[in-house]
């Protein structure tokens, strides 16, 4: 077993999974979801030509999901 493998096994468990960066991302995601569901009024949304009336939280939720997917696509780790 190499020293790198030994140190990674020692870091295993819950403390190795919850780094400060991951905790911050989780908190921001929770705040975003709370913000989304606090805004429930209907608004007109226009995407190029069509205009749709929908609850504001659905448009926020759609943008949140699109942002998460873009972030995942851009920053995923490449398997070698």
PyMOL Python script that loads the backbone (N, CA, C, O; Angstrom):
from pymol import cmd

cmd.read_pdbstr("""\
ATOM      1  N   UNK A   1       0.854  -1.168   0.000  1.00  0.00           N
ATOM      2  CA  UNK A   1       0.000   0.000   0.000  1.00  0.00           C
ATOM      3  C   UNK A   1       0.903   1.234   0.000  1.00  0.00           C
ATOM      4  O   UNK A   1       1.833   1.329   0.800  1.00  0.00           O
ATOM      5  N   UNK A   2       0.623   2.180  -0.902  1.00  0.00           N
ATOM      6  CA  UNK A   2       1.432   3.391  -0.977  1.00  0.00           C
ATOM      7  C   UNK A   2       1.021   4.364   0.128  1.00  0.00           C
ATOM      8  O   UNK A   2      -0.075   4.251   0.677  1.00  0.00           O
ATOM      9  N   UNK A   3       1.894   5.319   0.457  1.00  0.00           N
ATOM     10  CA  UNK A   3       1.533   6.310   1.486  1.00  0.00           C
ATOM     11  C   UNK A   3       0.289   7.113   1.119  1.00  0.00           C
ATOM     12  O   UNK A   3      -0.491   7.494   1.992  1.00  0.00           O
ATOM     13  N   UNK A   4       0.108   7.367  -0.173  1.00  0.00           N
ATOM     14  CA  UNK A   4      -1.066   8.125  -0.606  1.00  0.00           C
ATOM     15  C   UNK A   4      -2.349   7.347  -0.313  1.00  0.00           C
ATOM     16  O   UNK A   4      -3.330   7.921   0.160  1.00  0.00           O
ATOM     17  N   UNK A   5      -2.343   6.032  -0.595  1.00  0.00           N
ATOM     18  CA  UNK A   5      -3.514   5.207  -0.318  1.00  0.00           C
ATOM     19  C   UNK A   5      -3.783   5.111   1.174  1.00  0.00           C
ATOM     20  O   UNK A   5      -4.936   5.116   1.604  1.00  0.00           O
ATOM     21  N   UNK A   6      -2.725   5.023   1.959  1.00  0.00           N
ATOM     22  CA  UNK A   6      -2.889   4.930   3.410  1.00  0.00           C
ATOM     23  C   UNK A   6      -3.501   6.195   3.977  1.00  0.00           C
ATOM     24  O   UNK A   6      -4.359   6.134   4.857  1.00  0.00           O
ATOM     25  N   UNK A   7      -3.056   7.364   3.467  1.00  0.00           N
ATOM     26  CA  UNK A   7      -3.618   8.618   3.977  1.00  0.00           C
ATOM     27  C   UNK A   7      -5.054   8.806   3.524  1.00  0.00           C
ATOM     28  O   UNK A   7      -5.865   9.379   4.252  1.00  0.00           O
ATOM     29  N   UNK A   8      -5.381   8.322   2.314  1.00  0.00           N
ATOM     30  CA  UNK A   8      -6.762   8.463   1.857  1.00  0.00           C
ATOM     31  C   UNK A   8      -7.691   7.546   2.631  1.00  0.00           C
ATOM     32  O   UNK A   8      -8.847   7.898   2.863  1.00  0.00           O
ATOM     33  N   UNK A   9      -7.206   6.370   3.040  1.00  0.00           N
ATOM     34  CA  UNK A   9      -8.032   5.474   3.860  1.00  0.00           C
ATOM     35  C   UNK A   9      -8.210   6.038   5.260  1.00  0.00           C
ATOM     36  O   UNK A   9      -9.268   5.875   5.868  1.00  0.00           O
ATOM     37  N   UNK A  10      -7.191   6.694   5.769  1.00  0.00           N
ATOM     38  CA  UNK A  10      -7.292   7.278   7.107  1.00  0.00           C
ATOM     39  C   UNK A  10      -8.291   8.424   7.119  1.00  0.00           C
ATOM     40  O   UNK A  10      -8.925   8.684   8.142  1.00  0.00           O
ATOM     41  N   UNK A  11      -8.440   9.115   5.981  1.00  0.00           N
ATOM     42  CA  UNK A  11      -9.380  10.236   5.899  1.00  0.00           C
ATOM     43  C   UNK A  11     -10.806   9.776   5.649  1.00  0.00           C
ATOM     44  O   UNK A  11     -11.724  10.595   5.694  1.00  0.00           O
ATOM     45  N   UNK A  12     -11.021   8.507   5.389  1.00  0.00           N
ATOM     46  CA  UNK A  12     -12.349   7.998   5.079  1.00  0.00           C
ATOM     47  C   UNK A  12     -13.335   8.291   6.184  1.00  0.00           C
ATOM     48  O   UNK A  12     -12.964   8.816   7.234  1.00  0.00           O
ATOM     49  N   UNK A  13     -14.561   7.963   5.959  1.00  0.00           N
ATOM     50  CA  UNK A  13     -15.587   8.235   6.956  1.00  0.00           C
ATOM     51  C   UNK A  13     -16.276   9.558   6.671  1.00  0.00           C
ATOM     52  O   UNK A  13     -16.131  10.132   5.591  1.00  0.00           O
ATOM     53  N   UNK A  14     -17.016  10.025   7.642  1.00  0.00           N
ATOM     54  CA  UNK A  14     -17.834  11.211   7.463  1.00  0.00           C
ATOM     55  C   UNK A  14     -16.990  12.475   7.328  1.00  0.00           C
ATOM     56  O   UNK A  14     -17.299  13.323   6.491  1.00  0.00           O
ATOM     57  N   UNK A  15     -15.948  12.625   8.117  1.00  0.00           N
ATOM     58  CA  UNK A  15     -15.167  13.865   8.074  1.00  0.00           C
ATOM     59  C   UNK A  15     -14.479  14.053   6.734  1.00  0.00           C
ATOM     60  O   UNK A  15     -14.262  15.191   6.319  1.00  0.00           O
ATOM     61  N   UNK A  16     -14.129  12.979   6.043  1.00  0.00           N
ATOM     62  CA  UNK A  16     -13.500  13.088   4.735  1.00  0.00           C
ATOM     63  C   UNK A  16     -14.478  13.490   3.653  1.00  0.00           C
ATOM     64  O   UNK A  16     -14.080  14.065   2.640  1.00  0.00           O
ATOM     65  N   UNK A  17     -15.744  13.200   3.850  1.00  0.00           N
ATOM     66  CA  UNK A  17     -16.763  13.523   2.846  1.00  0.00           C
ATOM     67  C   UNK A  17     -17.238  14.957   2.946  1.00  0.00           C
ATOM     68  O   UNK A  17     -17.570  15.562   1.927  1.00  0.00           O
ATOM     69  N   UNK A  18     -17.282  15.516   4.136  1.00  0.00           N
ATOM     70  CA  UNK A  18     -17.813  16.862   4.332  1.00  0.00           C
ATOM     71  C   UNK A  18     -16.680  17.853   4.519  1.00  0.00           C
ATOM     72  O   UNK A  18     -16.304  18.193   5.641  1.00  0.00           O
ATOM     73  N   UNK A  19     -16.146  18.306   3.398  1.00  0.00           N
ATOM     74  CA  UNK A  19     -15.109  19.331   3.444  1.00  0.00           C
ATOM     75  C   UNK A  19     -15.791  20.692   3.592  1.00  0.00           C
ATOM     76  O   UNK A  19     -16.989  20.804   3.332  1.00  0.00           O
ATOM     77  N   UNK A  20     -15.058  21.724   4.001  1.00  0.00           N
ATOM     78  CA  UNK A  20     -15.677  23.056   4.120  1.00  0.00           C
ATOM     79  C   UNK A  20     -16.308  23.537   2.811  1.00  0.00           C
ATOM     80  O   UNK A  20     -17.365  24.168   2.834  1.00  0.00           O
ATOM     81  N   UNK A  21     -15.681  23.249   1.688  1.00  0.00           N
ATOM     82  CA  UNK A  21     -16.238  23.679   0.400  1.00  0.00           C
ATOM     83  C   UNK A  21     -17.571  22.989   0.121  1.00  0.00           C
ATOM     84  O   UNK A  21     -18.507  23.622  -0.368  1.00  0.00           O
ATOM     85  N   UNK A  22     -17.660  21.701   0.427  1.00  0.00           N
ATOM     86  CA  UNK A  22     -18.916  20.980   0.205  1.00  0.00           C
ATOM     87  C   UNK A  22     -20.009  21.471   1.133  1.00  0.00           C
ATOM     88  O   UNK A  22     -21.169  21.555   0.728  1.00  0.00           O
ATOM     89  N   UNK A  23     -19.668  21.792   2.354  1.00  0.00           N
ATOM     90  CA  UNK A  23     -20.656  22.329   3.296  1.00  0.00           C
ATOM     91  C   UNK A  23     -21.184  23.662   2.798  1.00  0.00           C
ATOM     92  O   UNK A  23     -22.386  23.915   2.875  1.00  0.00           O
ATOM     93  N   UNK A  24     -20.310  24.519   2.290  1.00  0.00           N
ATOM     94  CA  UNK A  24     -20.738  25.820   1.755  1.00  0.00           C
ATOM     95  C   UNK A  24     -21.665  25.620   0.568  1.00  0.00           C
ATOM     96  O   UNK A  24     -22.682  26.305   0.461  1.00  0.00           O
ATOM     97  N   UNK A  25     -21.338  24.702  -0.316  1.00  0.00           N
ATOM     98  CA  UNK A  25     -22.193  24.437  -1.478  1.00  0.00           C
ATOM     99  C   UNK A  25     -23.555  23.918  -1.038  1.00  0.00           C
ATOM    100  O   UNK A  25     -24.575  24.316  -1.602  1.00  0.00           O
ATOM    101  N   UNK A  26     -23.591  23.044  -0.050  1.00  0.00           N
ATOM    102  CA  UNK A  26     -24.864  22.515   0.456  1.00  0.00           C
ATOM    103  C   UNK A  26     -25.707  23.633   1.056  1.00  0.00           C
ATOM    104  O   UNK A  26     -26.911  23.700   0.809  1.00  0.00           O
ATOM    105  N   UNK A  27     -25.089  24.509   1.840  1.00  0.00           N
ATOM    106  CA  UNK A  27     -25.821  25.636   2.449  1.00  0.00           C
ATOM    107  C   UNK A  27     -26.367  26.561   1.372  1.00  0.00           C
ATOM    108  O   UNK A  27     -27.518  26.990   1.457  1.00  0.00           O
ATOM    109  N   UNK A  28     -25.557  26.880   0.353  1.00  0.00           N
ATOM    110  CA  UNK A  28     -26.028  27.750  -0.731  1.00  0.00           C
ATOM    111  C   UNK A  28     -27.172  27.091  -1.493  1.00  0.00           C
ATOM    112  O   UNK A  28     -28.137  27.763  -1.858  1.00  0.00           O
ATOM    113  N   UNK A  29     -27.078  25.795  -1.734  1.00  0.00           N
ATOM    114  CA  UNK A  29     -28.158  25.089  -2.430  1.00  0.00           C
ATOM    115  C   UNK A  29     -29.448  25.112  -1.622  1.00  0.00           C
ATOM    116  O   UNK A  29     -30.527  25.303  -2.182  1.00  0.00           O
ATOM    117  N   UNK A  30     -29.344  24.916  -0.304  1.00  0.00           N
ATOM    118  CA  UNK A  30     -30.541  24.966   0.558  1.00  0.00           C
ATOM    119  C   UNK A  30     -31.147  26.360   0.542  1.00  0.00           C
ATOM    120  O   UNK A  30     -32.366  26.504   0.444  1.00  0.00           O
ATOM    121  N   UNK A  31     -30.307  27.396   0.638  1.00  0.00           N
ATOM    122  CA  UNK A  31     -30.819  28.776   0.583  1.00  0.00           C
ATOM    123  C   UNK A  31     -31.469  29.068  -0.763  1.00  0.00           C
ATOM    124  O   UNK A  31     -32.484  29.762  -0.817  1.00  0.00           O
ATOM    125  N   UNK A  32     -30.906  28.554  -1.842  1.00  0.00           N
ATOM    126  CA  UNK A  32     -31.499  28.761  -3.164  1.00  0.00           C
ATOM    127  C   UNK A  32     -32.871  28.104  -3.253  1.00  0.00           C
ATOM    128  O   UNK A  32     -33.804  28.692  -3.798  1.00  0.00           O
ATOM    129  N   UNK A  33     -32.999  26.910  -2.730  1.00  0.00           N
ATOM    130  CA  UNK A  33     -34.297  26.216  -2.756  1.00  0.00           C
ATOM    131  C   UNK A  33     -35.322  26.958  -1.901  1.00  0.00           C
ATOM    132  O   UNK A  33     -36.475  27.091  -2.309  1.00  0.00           O
ATOM    133  N   UNK A  34     -34.928  27.442  -0.731  1.00  0.00           N
ATOM    134  CA  UNK A  34     -35.839  28.229   0.118  1.00  0.00           C
ATOM    135  C   UNK A  34     -36.272  29.494  -0.623  1.00  0.00           C
ATOM    136  O   UNK A  34     -37.454  29.835  -0.617  1.00  0.00           O
ATOM    137  N   UNK A  35     -35.338  30.187  -1.253  1.00  0.00           N
ATOM    138  CA  UNK A  35     -35.656  31.396  -2.016  1.00  0.00           C
ATOM    139  C   UNK A  35     -36.632  31.087  -3.141  1.00  0.00           C
ATOM    140  O   UNK A  35     -37.568  31.847  -3.390  1.00  0.00           O
ATOM    141  N   UNK A  36     -36.408  29.973  -3.813  1.00  0.00           N
ATOM    142  CA  UNK A  36     -37.286  29.589  -4.920  1.00  0.00           C
ATOM    143  C   UNK A  36     -38.721  29.403  -4.438  1.00  0.00           C
ATOM    144  O   UNK A  36     -39.651  29.914  -5.062  1.00  0.00           O
ATOM    145  N   UNK A  37     -38.911  28.685  -3.345  1.00  0.00           N
ATOM    146  CA  UNK A  37     -40.268  28.383  -2.904  1.00  0.00           C
ATOM    147  C   UNK A  37     -40.915  29.507  -2.098  1.00  0.00           C
ATOM    148  O   UNK A  37     -42.095  29.410  -1.760  1.00  0.00           O
ATOM    149  N   UNK A  38     -40.180  30.562  -1.786  1.00  0.00           N
ATOM    150  CA  UNK A  38     -40.778  31.742  -1.159  1.00  0.00           C
ATOM    151  C   UNK A  38     -41.419  32.654  -2.195  1.00  0.00           C
ATOM    152  O   UNK A  38     -42.240  33.501  -1.842  1.00  0.00           O
ATOM    153  N   UNK A  39     -41.067  32.501  -3.449  1.00  0.00           N
ATOM    154  CA  UNK A  39     -41.582  33.345  -4.524  1.00  0.00           C
ATOM    155  C   UNK A  39     -42.577  32.548  -5.353  1.00  0.00           C
ATOM    156  O   UNK A  39     -42.194  31.819  -6.268  1.00  0.00           O
ATOM    157  N   UNK A  40     -43.864  32.694  -5.023  1.00  0.00           N
ATOM    158  CA  UNK A  40     -44.879  31.852  -5.653  1.00  0.00           C
ATOM    159  C   UNK A  40     -45.828  32.604  -6.579  1.00  0.00           C
ATOM    160  O   UNK A  40     -46.724  31.988  -7.154  1.00  0.00           O
ATOM    161  N   UNK A  41     -45.662  33.901  -6.740  1.00  0.00           N
ATOM    162  CA  UNK A  41     -46.604  34.627  -7.603  1.00  0.00           C
ATOM    163  C   UNK A  41     -46.375  34.275  -9.072  1.00  0.00           C
ATOM    164  O   UNK A  41     -45.303  33.793  -9.438  1.00  0.00           O
ATOM    165  N   UNK A  42     -47.374  34.516  -9.904  1.00  0.00           N
ATOM    166  CA  UNK A  42     -47.288  34.215 -11.328  1.00  0.00           C
ATOM    167  C   UNK A  42     -46.658  35.390 -12.066  1.00  0.00           C
ATOM    168  O   UNK A  42     -46.946  36.550 -11.773  1.00  0.00           O
ATOM    169  N   UNK A  43     -45.803  35.075 -13.017  1.00  0.00           N
ATOM    170  CA  UNK A  43     -45.141  36.095 -13.827  1.00  0.00           C
ATOM    171  C   UNK A  43     -45.176  35.662 -15.288  1.00  0.00           C
ATOM    172  O   UNK A  43     -45.383  34.490 -15.600  1.00  0.00           O
ATOM    173  N   UNK A  44     -44.970  36.626 -16.171  1.00  0.00           N
ATOM    174  CA  UNK A  44     -44.850  36.322 -17.591  1.00  0.00           C
ATOM    175  C   UNK A  44     -43.372  36.132 -17.906  1.00  0.00           C
ATOM    176  O   UNK A  44     -42.540  36.986 -17.601  1.00  0.00           O
ATOM    177  N   UNK A  45     -43.067  35.006 -18.515  1.00  0.00           N
ATOM    178  CA  UNK A  45     -41.693  34.686 -18.886  1.00  0.00           C
ATOM    179  C   UNK A  45     -41.641  34.605 -20.400  1.00  0.00           C
ATOM    180  O   UNK A  45     -42.470  33.952 -21.033  1.00  0.00           O
ATOM    181  N   UNK A  46     -40.653  35.280 -20.970  1.00  0.00           N
ATOM    182  CA  UNK A  46     -40.521  35.283 -22.426  1.00  0.00           C
ATOM    183  C   UNK A  46     -39.166  34.720 -22.812  1.00  0.00           C
ATOM    184  O   UNK A  46     -38.127  35.223 -22.384  1.00  0.00           O
ATOM    185  N   UNK A  47     -39.184  33.680 -23.619  1.00  0.00           N
ATOM    186  CA  UNK A  47     -37.968  33.072 -24.137  1.00  0.00           C
ATOM    187  C   UNK A  47     -38.006  33.184 -25.654  1.00  0.00           C
ATOM    188  O   UNK A  47     -38.692  32.425 -26.338  1.00  0.00           O
ATOM    189  N   UNK A  48     -37.249  34.151 -26.158  1.00  0.00           N
ATOM    190  CA  UNK A  48     -37.225  34.491 -27.578  1.00  0.00           C
ATOM    191  C   UNK A  48     -38.616  34.930 -28.036  1.00  0.00           C
ATOM    192  O   UNK A  48     -38.935  36.111 -27.898  1.00  0.00           O
ATOM    193  N   UNK A  49     -39.444  34.060 -28.563  1.00  0.00           N
ATOM    194  CA  UNK A  49     -40.743  34.484 -29.093  1.00  0.00           C
ATOM    195  C   UNK A  49     -41.906  34.140 -28.166  1.00  0.00           C
ATOM    196  O   UNK A  49     -42.711  35.028 -27.884  1.00  0.00           O
ATOM    197  N   UNK A  50     -42.046  32.908 -27.674  1.00  0.00           N
ATOM    198  CA  UNK A  50     -43.251  32.603 -26.877  1.00  0.00           C
ATOM    199  C   UNK A  50     -43.229  33.275 -25.500  1.00  0.00           C
ATOM    200  O   UNK A  50     -42.174  33.446 -24.890  1.00  0.00           O
ATOM    201  N   UNK A  51     -44.403  33.643 -25.037  1.00  0.00           N
ATOM    202  CA  UNK A  51     -44.555  34.232 -23.701  1.00  0.00           C
ATOM    203  C   UNK A  51     -45.449  33.302 -22.892  1.00  0.00           C
ATOM    204  O   UNK A  51     -46.544  32.937 -23.321  1.00  0.00           O
ATOM    205  N   UNK A  52     -44.958  32.927 -21.706  1.00  0.00           N
ATOM    206  CA  UNK A  52     -45.668  31.960 -20.870  1.00  0.00           C
ATOM    207  C   UNK A  52     -45.910  32.583 -19.508  1.00  0.00           C
ATOM    208  O   UNK A  52     -45.026  33.246 -18.966  1.00  0.00           O
ATOM    209  N   UNK A  53     -47.098  32.380 -18.944  1.00  0.00           N
ATOM    210  CA  UNK A  53     -47.377  32.786 -17.572  1.00  0.00           C
ATOM    211  C   UNK A  53     -47.192  31.560 -16.689  1.00  0.00           C
ATOM    212  O   UNK A  53     -47.804  30.514 -16.908  1.00  0.00           O
ATOM    213  N   UNK A  54     -46.331  31.715 -15.684  1.00  0.00           N
ATOM    214  CA  UNK A  54     -46.028  30.583 -14.812  1.00  0.00           C
ATOM    215  C   UNK A  54     -45.648  31.103 -13.443  1.00  0.00           C
ATOM    216  O   UNK A  54     -45.297  32.275 -13.308  1.00  0.00           O
ATOM    217  N   UNK A  55     -45.710  30.258 -12.418  1.00  0.00           N
ATOM    218  CA  UNK A  55     -45.262  30.683 -11.087  1.00  0.00           C
ATOM    219  C   UNK A  55     -43.769  31.030 -11.116  1.00  0.00           C
ATOM    220  O   UNK A  55     -42.974  30.366 -11.782  1.00  0.00           O
ATOM    221  N   UNK A  56     -43.416  32.067 -10.390  1.00  0.00           N
ATOM    222  CA  UNK A  56     -42.038  32.523 -10.358  1.00  0.00           C
ATOM    223  C   UNK A  56     -41.101  31.439  -9.852  1.00  0.00           C
ATOM    224  O   UNK A  56     -39.966  31.330 -10.317  1.00  0.00           O
ATOM    225  N   UNK A  57     -41.574  30.626  -8.888  1.00  0.00           N
ATOM    226  CA  UNK A  57     -40.700  29.594  -8.340  1.00  0.00           C
ATOM    227  C   UNK A  57     -40.334  28.549  -9.389  1.00  0.00           C
ATOM    228  O   UNK A  57     -39.247  27.975  -9.325  1.00  0.00           O
ATOM    229  N   UNK A  58     -41.218  28.290 -10.354  1.00  0.00           N
ATOM    230  CA  UNK A  58     -40.878  27.322 -11.395  1.00  0.00           C
ATOM    231  C   UNK A  58     -39.781  27.856 -12.309  1.00  0.00           C
ATOM    232  O   UNK A  58     -38.911  27.102 -12.744  1.00  0.00           O
ATOM    233  N   UNK A  59     -39.822  29.155 -12.600  1.00  0.00           N
ATOM    234  CA  UNK A  59     -38.750  29.713 -13.427  1.00  0.00           C
ATOM    235  C   UNK A  59     -37.426  29.719 -12.664  1.00  0.00           C
ATOM    236  O   UNK A  59     -36.378  29.438 -13.246  1.00  0.00           O
ATOM    237  N   UNK A  60     -37.464  30.042 -11.350  1.00  0.00           N
ATOM    238  CA  UNK A  60     -36.249  29.974 -10.536  1.00  0.00           C
ATOM    239  C   UNK A  60     -35.730  28.542 -10.449  1.00  0.00           C
ATOM    240  O   UNK A  60     -34.527  28.300 -10.555  1.00  0.00           O
ATOM    241  N   UNK A  61     -36.638  27.605 -10.256  1.00  0.00           N
ATOM    242  CA  UNK A  61     -36.246  26.205 -10.149  1.00  0.00           C
ATOM    243  C   UNK A  61     -35.621  25.709 -11.453  1.00  0.00           C
ATOM    244  O   UNK A  61     -34.634  24.973 -11.435  1.00  0.00           O
ATOM    245  N   UNK A  62     -36.196  26.113 -12.573  1.00  0.00           N
ATOM    246  CA  UNK A  62     -35.651  25.716 -13.868  1.00  0.00           C
ATOM    247  C   UNK A  62     -34.237  26.282 -14.051  1.00  0.00           C
ATOM    248  O   UNK A  62     -33.343  25.574 -14.512  1.00  0.00           O
ATOM    249  N   UNK A  63     -34.036  27.546 -13.693  1.00  0.00           N
ATOM    250  CA  UNK A  63     -32.707  28.150 -13.822  1.00  0.00           C
ATOM    251  C   UNK A  63     -31.710  27.504 -12.862  1.00  0.00           C
ATOM    252  O   UNK A  63     -30.536  27.348 -13.197  1.00  0.00           O
ATOM    253  N   UNK A  64     -32.171  27.131 -11.678  1.00  0.00           N
ATOM    254  CA  UNK A  64     -31.310  26.455 -10.714  1.00  0.00           C
ATOM    255  C   UNK A  64     -30.856  25.106 -11.265  1.00  0.00           C
ATOM    256  O   UNK A  64     -29.676  24.767 -11.188  1.00  0.00           O
ATOM    257  N   UNK A  65     -31.792  24.340 -11.819  1.00  0.00           N
ATOM    258  CA  UNK A  65     -31.452  23.021 -12.369  1.00  0.00           C
ATOM    259  C   UNK A  65     -30.506  23.176 -13.557  1.00  0.00           C
ATOM    260  O   UNK A  65     -29.546  22.417 -13.686  1.00  0.00           O
ATOM    261  N   UNK A  66     -30.767  24.142 -14.414  1.00  0.00           N
ATOM    262  CA  UNK A  66     -29.879  24.371 -15.553  1.00  0.00           C
ATOM    263  C   UNK A  66     -28.482  24.770 -15.079  1.00  0.00           C
ATOM    264  O   UNK A  66     -27.485  24.320 -15.643  1.00  0.00           O
ATOM    265  N   UNK A  67     -28.406  25.602 -14.060  1.00  0.00           N
ATOM    266  CA  UNK A  67     -27.108  25.995 -13.507  1.00  0.00           C
ATOM    267  C   UNK A  67     -26.354  24.830 -12.902  1.00  0.00           C
ATOM    268  O   UNK A  67     -25.143  24.707 -13.085  1.00  0.00           O
ATOM    269  N   UNK A  68     -27.066  23.971 -12.178  1.00  0.00           N
ATOM    270  CA  UNK A  68     -26.427  22.787 -11.589  1.00  0.00           C
ATOM    271  C   UNK A  68     -25.910  21.863 -12.689  1.00  0.00           C
ATOM    272  O   UNK A  68     -24.794  21.353 -12.599  1.00  0.00           O
ATOM    273  N   UNK A  69     -26.707  21.651 -13.713  1.00  0.00           N
ATOM    274  CA  UNK A  69     -26.271  20.783 -14.814  1.00  0.00           C
ATOM    275  C   UNK A  69     -25.067  21.369 -15.549  1.00  0.00           C
ATOM    276  O   UNK A  69     -24.141  20.639 -15.904  1.00  0.00           O
ATOM    277  N   UNK A  70     -25.075  22.672 -15.777  1.00  0.00           N
ATOM    278  CA  UNK A  70     -23.923  23.315 -16.426  1.00  0.00           C
ATOM    279  C   UNK A  70     -22.681  23.207 -15.551  1.00  0.00           C
ATOM    280  O   UNK A  70     -21.595  22.905 -16.048  1.00  0.00           O
ATOM    281  N   UNK A  71     -22.831  23.449 -14.267  1.00  0.00           N
ATOM    282  CA  UNK A  71     -21.700  23.321 -13.350  1.00  0.00           C
ATOM    283  C   UNK A  71     -21.166  21.912 -13.305  1.00  0.00           C
ATOM    284  O   UNK A  71     -19.952  21.706 -13.296  1.00  0.00           O
ATOM    285  N   UNK A  72     -22.057  20.935 -13.276  1.00  0.00           N
ATOM    286  CA  UNK A  72     -21.629  19.536 -13.271  1.00  0.00           C
ATOM    287  C   UNK A  72     -20.887  19.201 -14.556  1.00  0.00           C
ATOM    288  O   UNK A  72     -19.859  18.523 -14.530  1.00  0.00           O
ATOM    289  N   UNK A  73     -21.408  19.674 -15.670  1.00  0.00           N
ATOM    290  CA  UNK A  73     -20.791  19.377 -16.961  1.00  0.00           C
ATOM    291  C   UNK A  73     -19.411  20.020 -17.073  1.00  0.00           C
ATOM    292  O   UNK A  73     -18.477  19.394 -17.573  1.00  0.00           O
ATOM    293  N   UNK A  74     -19.275  21.253 -16.615  1.00  0.00           N
ATOM    294  CA  UNK A  74     -18.011  21.970 -16.759  1.00  0.00           C
ATOM    295  C   UNK A  74     -16.947  21.535 -15.764  1.00  0.00           C
ATOM    296  O   UNK A  74     -15.761  21.558 -16.090  1.00  0.00           O
ATOM    297  N   UNK A  75     -17.343  21.138 -14.556  1.00  0.00           N
ATOM    298  CA  UNK A  75     -16.372  20.871 -13.510  1.00  0.00           C
ATOM    299  C   UNK A  75     -16.290  19.408 -13.076  1.00  0.00           C
ATOM    300  O   UNK A  75     -15.701  19.106 -12.038  1.00  0.00           O
ATOM    301  N   UNK A  76     -16.864  18.512 -13.848  1.00  0.00           N
ATOM    302  CA  UNK A  76     -16.764  17.098 -13.471  1.00  0.00           C
ATOM    303  C   UNK A  76     -15.328  16.628 -13.654  1.00  0.00           C
ATOM    304  O   UNK A  76     -14.585  17.148 -14.486  1.00  0.00           O
ATOM    305  N   UNK A  77     -14.966  15.657 -12.878  1.00  0.00           N
ATOM    306  CA  UNK A  77     -13.624  15.101 -12.994  1.00  0.00           C
ATOM    307  C   UNK A  77     -13.566  14.133 -14.151  1.00  0.00           C
ATOM    308  O   UNK A  77     -14.451  13.297 -14.334  1.00  0.00           O
ATOM    309  N   UNK A  78     -12.550  14.256 -14.896  1.00  0.00           N
ATOM    310  CA  UNK A  78     -12.392  13.373 -16.051  1.00  0.00           C
ATOM    311  C   UNK A  78     -11.701  12.086 -15.619  1.00  0.00           C
ATOM    312  O   UNK A  78     -10.677  12.113 -14.936  1.00  0.00           O
ATOM    313  N   UNK A  79     -12.277  10.964 -16.027  1.00  0.00           N
ATOM    314  CA  UNK A  79     -11.691   9.658 -15.707  1.00  0.00           C
ATOM    315  C   UNK A  79     -10.514   9.399 -16.626  1.00  0.00           C
ATOM    316  O   UNK A  79     -10.601   9.601 -17.837  1.00  0.00           O
ATOM    317  N   UNK A  80      -9.426   8.957 -16.049  1.00  0.00           N
ATOM    318  CA  UNK A  80      -8.241   8.669 -16.880  1.00  0.00           C
ATOM    319  C   UNK A  80      -7.921   7.226 -16.835  1.00  0.00           C
ATOM    320  O   UNK A  80      -6.960   6.786 -17.467  1.00  0.00           O
TER     321      UNK A  80
END
""", "prot")
cmd.dss("prot")
cmd.show_as("cartoon", "prot")
cmd.util.cbc("prot")
cmd.orient("prot")
